[in-house]
């Protein structure tokens, strides 16, 4: 049955639409932290549909909210007042940390980043954008144009002039040998030098932890240090929180808060986890930036009643059950366990991350060369053992990505770590 579906998939969908596994998987249903395939096999889910199933599969509160809202009205567009949208916007504005915040809802993280770029370039009257090397910000024409990961940027054409900055990858590149303090200082000096060779950019866009890039991150405080330099030139700071938001990093509710001694970003983008599988994305910005557009706009599908009801129920559940605290506690245990395993596997160069957002970088033993074949092997072996994980990487790196629902239990973390240990030892 799955082979038949694969043939039909290939007959009507693009070749560049990536599929995991030598024999691709059809997931038919899920519950909690587990999913089942069409053959009835059960898997512990450590990837959550690319960090999207934030709380749990088939979360009762979300299912109830969707069902009840669907029985009333599903959609009307933003041309009409929308109570669930207003209620969710109020909640997000409150937790954003941005003063006098305004919220605009989209259908995806790509669209959210597109909107942030529109706002920043319109507000600053500049089409120059600073982005981080190894970054990923979506698949639209403008977001591909600022993506610093060549594996996910299929064209060099862009409506924007993009300049790439050092700092998103701590353990590679020309400053990797420095300690954290000197690393930050070197990146700041590089940024200042770069700004001396260009007209003032509109904004710097950065993921606090680079997602597709393999869960890499700079030392805490880098973006705060960058911001001191950016303020001298009135350059905005956009935090791409599509993967890091809502407490996933454990220590903070937003990833930017690890860099927060001089205040929140000017613009924050979000998506993925807030909808728990529903198509929800959005932008938060202070009013003067959000209101800078001088033309009419609407969103046909951004902020529909049914997606807003789902996201509000999901956010309430995450806050009421302290899933951020759970991500910190269980994620810390999982990180220690994986580092202990990695110390005995020559292919593992680094285990990194925070909370329930962990990366395992693989290289050819004794070198810094990427080992994509090893990553593919571990992915397959983990699946065979009943565990789903992701992969990523950039700058010629190969990384496994581990990001389960934030309600993961200690027992499930131990079970997943044991499966990963066997998969890693298989290489």
N, C-alpha and C positions, 0 to 999 in steps of 0.2 A: 504493500500500500504506500509506504514512504517513498520507495523507488519510483513508483508511478507519479507521485506528487513532485518529486525532484525533476523528472522529465518534463512535466507540465510547467514547472517553475522556469526551467531553462528555455522552454519554448516561447515564453511570453514576457519574461523579465530581463533586465539588462545584464550583460556579462559581468559588469563591474559591481553588481550587487553581491557583496561578500557573504559567504556561508561558512560557518565553522564545521570542522570535522570532515574526514575523508568520506564518511557516509552521513550526510547532514541529518539533523535531528528535527522531528516535528513534536513540539510540546503541545499537549492537548489540555492539561489542566494543572492547577497548583493549589497548595494549601500551606499556610505558614511559610516555612523556609524550604519547602520541597515542591518539586514539579514531577510530572509523569509524561512519558512520551507515548507515541501512538501504539507502541508494542507493549505498553504496560509497565515499562521499566521506571523505577523511582530514582530520583536524583536529589541530592542536597544542593541547593542553588546558592553558589557563592559569587554570582555575577548580577542577578536581579534584572535581567533585560537591559544591561549596560547601566547599572546603578539607578535604575528607575523604580523597581519594586522596593520602595524604601522601608515600609513598615512590615508587610507580609503579603503573601499571595492570598487572595480571597478574604481580605480583612473584612469582618462582618460590618463594621461601622461604615466603611466605604461602600460595600455592596448595598447596604440599606439606604444610604444617601442617594446613590445612583438610581436605585429602584423607585424610591419615593419621588425623586425629582422627575424621572422619566414619566411617571404617572401624571404629572402636572404639565410641564412643558420642557422640552429639551433645548430649544434654540429660538432666539429672536433677533440676534445681531446686537451690536452696540448702539443701534439707533433708538433703542428703548431702554428705560430704566431696568436694571437687573439686580435684584436684591442679593442673590448669592455672590455676584461679582463684587458688589460694594462691601459686603461683609468680609470676604476674603482679602480684599484690598486694604481694609481697615486693619486686619490682623497682620498682614505682611508689612504695612507701613510702620506699625508699632514695633515689630521685631527687627526691622531692617537696620536700626541705628542711625538712619539718615534723617536729619531734621527737616520738617515741613515736606515730608515725602509724598510723592505721587507714584501710582502704580499703573502700568499698562500691561495687559495680558496678551499673550501670543499663543501659538499652538506648539511651539518647540523652542529648544535652546538656540538653534540656528536663527530662527526669526527674532528671538530676543536679542541676540548679538547684532543682527542686522539693524534693529531698532536703535540699539545703543550707539552704533556707528552713525546712523542718521542724526540722532540727537547731538552727538558730540561734534560732528562736522558742521552741522547747521549752527550750533551755539558758538563755536570758535571760528567759523568761516575759514576752515582749512580742511583739505582732503588728505593731509599727512597723518598717518597713524603709527605709533610705536607699538610693537608687539614683541613677544618673547620668542627666542629661538626654541624649537621643539614644541611649540604650542599647537593647539587645535581649537577652532572656534565655530565649526559648522561646515555645511556643504553648499551654501548659497554662493552666488557669484562674489559678493563682497566679503563674506566670512572666509571663503577659500583664499581670497586675495591677501588676508592677513594671517593665515595659518603658517606657522613656521616649521611644519613637519612635511617634507616633500612627499612622503608616502600617502598623504591625504590632501594634496593640493594639485589637482590635475591640470591646472592652467596657470600661466604666469600673467595672464591678462587680468586687469583689475581697474575699477574706477578710483582706487585709492593708491596713494604712494605710501608704501610700507617700509619702515626701517626696523631692523631686528636688534634686540638688546640682549646682552649677556645676563645670566643669572638664574634662569629657570631650572637648570640642571646643576646640582651641587657637586657631583663626583666626576664630572667629565668637563673637558674644555680647558682653556688656557689658565684658569684660576683654580682648578680642582685641587692643586697641591697646597693652597693657602688654608689657614684656619678660618673659622666662620667670620671673625671680625675683619680680617684682611680681605676675605672673599667679598664681603659686602662693600668694603671701601673700594676695591678694584672695580666692581661693577658700577658703583656710583661714579667713579672717575670716568669710566667708559661712557656712561650715559651723558655725563656733562660734556665730554669731548664730542659725542655724536650730535648733541643739540647745538654745539658751536658751528656745525657744518650744514645746518638746514634751517629753513624758516620754521617758526613755532608750530609744532604738531597740534592736532586737535586733542589727542588723548593717548594715553598708554592703556592697552587692554592686556590683562594678565589673569591666568588661572592661578589661584593660590597653591594648588597642587595640580600639575599638568596631568590630565586624564589619559587621553589617547597616547600621549608621550611616554606612558609607562609609570605613572604615579610618582614623578620626580617633583622636587620642590627646592626652593632656596632656603637659606637659614632664615629663621624667624626675624622679622624686622626689616628685611630687604626692601619691601615695597613702601614701608614708612620712610626709609632713607631715600628711596627714589622720589617719594612725594615732596620732600623738601626741595629737591632740584626742580621737579615739575612745577611747583608753585611759583618759582622764580620766573617761569615763562608762561604762566597761566594755562598749563596743560592739564587736562582732566585725567582722572584715574578711574578706569572701568574695571571692576572686579567681575570676572566670569565665574560665577558660582554655580554653573549648571550641574557640576558633579560634586562640588564640595559643600553645598549649602545644607541647611536644616539639621545640623548637628552630626553629620557623618564623620567628621574628623575627631569627634569625641571631646577634645579639649575646648572647642569653640563651637558656637552655633553657626557662624560663617567662617569660611577659611580666611577671609581678610583680617579677622580679629587677631591672628598671630602677628600682624604687622600694624597694630592699631594705635600706637601711642600718640599719633597726631590726627586722630579722627577717622571717620568712615570714608569709603570711596565716594566720588561724586555720583557714580552710576553703578548699580549692581544688576547683573542679569541672573536669571534662575530658570530652572525647568526640571526635567527628569523626576527626581524623588517626590516633589510636592504633589504630583498627580497620581503617584503609585500605579502608573500604567495608563492613566488618562492623558490626553494630549494637552498639557499645560506648560506654558513658559511665560516669562514676563520680564519686565524692567522696572527697577525702582530708581528714582532720581529725585533730587530736591526740585521744588516747584519751578524755579526760574529756568532750569535746564529742560525739564519735561515740557514746559509750556512755551518753549522758544520757537516751535514750528509755526509758520504763518500761513499754512494752508489747511484745508479741511482733511480729516482722516477718520476712518472707521476701522473696525475689524469684524469681518463676517463671522469667523469661527473662533477668534480669540475671546476667551471669557464666556463661553456658553454656559447656560444655567447648569447643565449636567456635569460639565468638567469642574466648574467652580464648587458645586455641592460636594463632589468627590474630594477635591483638594482641601476644602475646609474641614471635612471630616477626617481626612488623613493627617493634616497638620495638627488638629486638636488631639488626635490619638497620640501622635509623636510627642507632643508637649506634656500631655497628661500622664503618659507612661515613661517619661524621662528617657526616651530612646537615645538622646545624646549621651547621657550618663552610661547607658548600657553599651553604646559604641566605644566609649572610653575604657570601660572595665573589660568587656569581652574582647575588644580589639587589642588591648594591651596584652592580654593573655595569649591571644592568637599570634601576635607579633613575636613574643618571646619564644613560643613553641616553634614557629617557622624559622627563627634565627638559629635555634638549637639544631634543627634538622639541616639547615643550609650549611652550617659549619662542617658537616660531614659529606657534602656533595660538591665535588670540584667545579661543576658547571655553574654554581651559584656565585655571582660576583657581589650581590648586595640584596638584602631584604630591607625595605624602606616603607615609609608611610606613617599614618597615624589614624587612630580610631579604626573604623571598619572600611579603610581605603588603603590597602596594602599592595605593594609591588615586589615581585621577585625577579631581579635581573639575571639573565643567563648569558654566559659567554663560553667560548671554547676554553677549556681548562688551561690555566697558566697564561692567558692572554686577556686583552680587553676587547677582543673581536666578538661581534654578535653571534649568537647561536640560534638562528631561527628554526633549524631542524630540531634542536633540543626542545624549544618552546612548543613546537607542533607535537612532538612526542609526549610531553607532559600533559598537554591538553587532551590528547586521545586517551592516555593512561588514566587520567583523572576521571574522564567520562566512563571508562570501563569499570572503574572502581565505584561509580555512583556519585560523582561530584562534577558540577559545572563551574568552570572558571573562565576568565577572559584573558586576552593578551593585548599587547600594545608595544610601544617603543618608538624611538626616533633617534637621529644622529647615529645610525647604524647600531642600534641596540635592540635587544629582544627581552621583553618583560612579560611575566604573567601578572594578571590583575585579579585581585581578590577583593570583592566588595559585596558581601551578603546583605540581605535585609537587616536593618538595624535592631531588630528584635531577636537576633541570633542568641541562642542560649550557650552556656559554657559547654554543655554536653555536645551540642552540635558543632561548636568550634573545635573541640577535641576530635570529634569524628571526622570533620573535614580536614584537619591537620594531619591525621593519620593516613587518610587517603592521599593527600598531597605528598606526604613523606614517601609513600610507596611509589608514587608517580615520579617524583624527583630521583629516587634511587634507581629507577628503571633506565635512566640515561647515563 
